[in-house]
Amino acid sequence: MNNTSDPVYITRTACFLPNAPVDNDGIEDVLGMIAGKPSRARRIILRSNGIRQRHYAIDPATGKYTHTNAQLTAEAVRALLDDDFTLSDIDCLATGTTRQDQLMPGHGVMVHGELRNPPCEVVTTAGVCVSGVTALKYAYMSVRCGFAKAAVATGSELASAALHARNFAAESAHRVAELETNPEIAFEKDFLRWMLSDGAGAFLLQNRPQPGSLSLRIDWIEVLSQADTREVCMYAGGEKLEDGTLKGWQEYPAEDLAQRSLLTVKQDVRLLNAVVIEETFGKPIRLAMQKHGLRPEMIDYLLPHMSSEYFHQPIAECIAASGFPVPEEKWFTNLHTKGNTGSASVYIMVDELFKSGRLKDGDRLLCMVPESGRFTGALIHLTAVVHA
């Protein structure tokens, strides 16, 4: 077993984005039009969220899915492989996703089944966007404790499975009008179809840096839930009651699954708009400043997962008010070109920056991943290492 003080490194990164990118004018060609009519809300939402293109695991000609969530994840893992690292070298596979392809078994074993790699430890972490971080933390701890020499962590989403027009009732005119003055209403269940997209990312974690090339040392990972004081905000498979509690789908008769859209992703937008930034960015950054001595001048790149460009300025203002102002030139995001891929977003961001040629030895990265499920914020601190 390794000494638990030994560092762990991300030595390879990969992502998989299915099919050709889809621009804003092409979304309804893929997701379909509700009741056969173009959406009146689409342009309002897209103007607010800033996303210009994204990917869907859907064949626009047939409306059929080209990949399952497990297949998306497996493709990202395969992109890590070469002659020096094969499927047989994986000791631990830790997977995170918001909505797996089935209620059971877990997402991880389905990915294992797609990969057909030899038997290894497989873990699935649940949640929303932070599930990709908790998968990474499990893989990190597995390597650091000496239980694995090579661990693969993944984050993936097949959001389009719930976004196609066939899953949605007709949009109401009063809700569209409300969008004009309240862009945050775009997160209600009828409008999340313009916010989310598909993709997967994967990291290889090892106990030494990659010889002769770039690695990312994992310095620490913090995950902070606020569920002790906050109600559910984003959810699927239940109904939020007037008292703030969540009634799960198993408590309803089978016919209500469709009649109440119980499996559709929903969001308490008023709660989201009121507290999400403070709970998922403000509190975690103050924790990190106190616990790790983190200071803004110590960061070379800030990688915030943002579901929408709408939140960019509020995030900047919140962390600055918390004593952590970061100038815009240090921010890195690919929301505009890769879309909001939930738990995969941080993997896809890191992969692009890792392969950009911009990182130099000693550069420090801070990844910020919020989750509005019941308000969890996660931070990942990485240091670039060029090992000669």
Protein Blocks (a to p, Z undefined) as FASTA:
>chain_A
ZZfkbccddfbdcdddehjdddfklmmmmnopehhiacfklmmmmmmnopabdcddbdfk
nopafbdfklmmmmmmmmmgcfklcfklpmbdcdddfbdcbfbdcfklmmmmmnopacdd
ddddedjflmmmmmmmmmmmmmmnopafbdcddddddfklmmgmklpccddfklmmmmmm
mmmlmmpmklmmmmgccddddddddfbdcehiacdddfbdcdddfklmpccfbdghiacd
fkopacdfklpcfklmmmnommbccddfklmmmmmmmmmmmmmmmmmmmmnopafklpfb
dcdddfbfklmmmmmmmmmmnopaccfklpccfklmnopnhjmmmmmmmmmmmmnomacg
hiacddddddfklopaddddddddddZZ
